[in-house]
Amino acid sequence: MLKGLAFTLAKVRDTHYVDELRNVPKRFLGINVDLFATNVDRNRDNGMTDYNTIRKAFGLERRKTFEEIFSDEETRLIVEKSFNNVDNIDTYIGVLG
């Protein structure tokens, strides 16, 4: 099992959640849930810092533009409109970029 985990290539990462995770029906959890929004809220509730601060803590260079984080133009425009500045990006969203 560990050998399989160590040598299996990951699928391409993207920022798109399938609809079943964005709109978990009430019958499963008793309430309607958007797991993407829940993860963002959870990070904020627990005091998770912004994406660039986390990068710095791990010894990585700070990102200066949205283009450095998001290669998909549609996603980049949405995030840029939502956060206005790369230093405001939530860690969860930045990591998905």
C-alpha positions in Angstrom: 0.0 0.0 0.0 2.8 2.5 0.9 4.6 1.6 -2.3 1.5 2.5 -4.3 1.1 5.8 -2.4 4.8 6.7 -2.9 4.9 6.0 -6.7 1.4 6.8 -7.9 1.4 10.1 -9.8 -1.1 12.7 -8.7 -3.8 13.9 -11.1 -3.6 17.4 -12.4 -4.6 19.9 -9.6 -7.2 22.5 -10.3 -9.4 24.9 -8.5 -12.7 23.4 -9.6 -14.8 21.4 -7.2 -17.3 18.9 -8.6 -20.9 20.0 -8.0 -21.4 17.2 -5.5 -18.9 18.8 -3.2 -20.0 22.3 -3.7 -23.7 21.5 -3.0 -23.8 18.5 -0.6 -27.5 17.7 -0.3 -29.3 18.2 3.0 -30.1 14.5 3.2 -26.5 13.6 3.9 -25.6 16.0 6.7 -28.9 17.4 7.8 -28.0 20.8 6.2 -26.9 22.0 2.8 -23.1 22.4 2.7 -20.6 23.9 0.3 -17.4 22.1 1.3 -15.2 24.7 -0.5 -16.7 27.5 1.5 -16.5 25.4 4.6 -12.8 24.9 4.2 -12.2 28.7 3.7 -14.3 29.5 6.8 -12.5 26.8 8.8 -9.1 28.4 8.0 -10.4 31.8 9.0 -12.0 30.6 12.2 -8.8 29.0 13.3 -6.7 32.0 12.6 -4.9 30.7 9.5 -2.8 33.5 8.1 -2.7 34.6 4.4 -1.0 32.7 1.6 2.1 34.8 1.3 2.8 34.7 5.0 2.6 30.9 4.9 5.0 30.8 1.9 7.5 33.0 3.8 7.2 30.7 6.9 8.2 27.8 4.7 11.2 29.6 3.2 9.5 30.3 -0.1 9.4 33.5 -2.0 6.4 35.8 -1.7 4.1 35.9 -4.7 3.8 39.5 -6.1 1.1 39.0 -8.7 -2.1 36.9 -9.2 -0.5 35.6 -12.4 2.3 33.9 -10.4 -0.3 31.9 -8.4 -3.1 31.2 -10.9 -2.4 30.0 -14.5 -6.1 29.8 -15.4 -7.3 33.2 -16.4 -10.9 32.8 -15.4 -9.9 31.7 -11.9 -7.3 34.4 -11.6 -9.9 37.1 -12.5 -12.4 35.8 -10.0 -9.7 35.7 -7.2 -8.3 39.0 -8.1 -11.8 40.6 -8.0 -12.5 39.0 -4.7 -9.2 39.7 -2.9 -7.9 42.9 -4.7 -4.3 42.2 -3.4 -2.2 39.0 -3.4 -1.4 39.6 0.3 -5.1 39.1 1.1 -5.5 35.7 -0.5 -6.6 32.9 1.9 -4.1 30.1 2.3 -6.6 27.5 1.1 -7.3 29.3 -2.1 -3.7 30.2 -2.8 -2.6 26.6 -2.3 -5.1 25.5 -4.9 -3.7 28.0 -7.4 
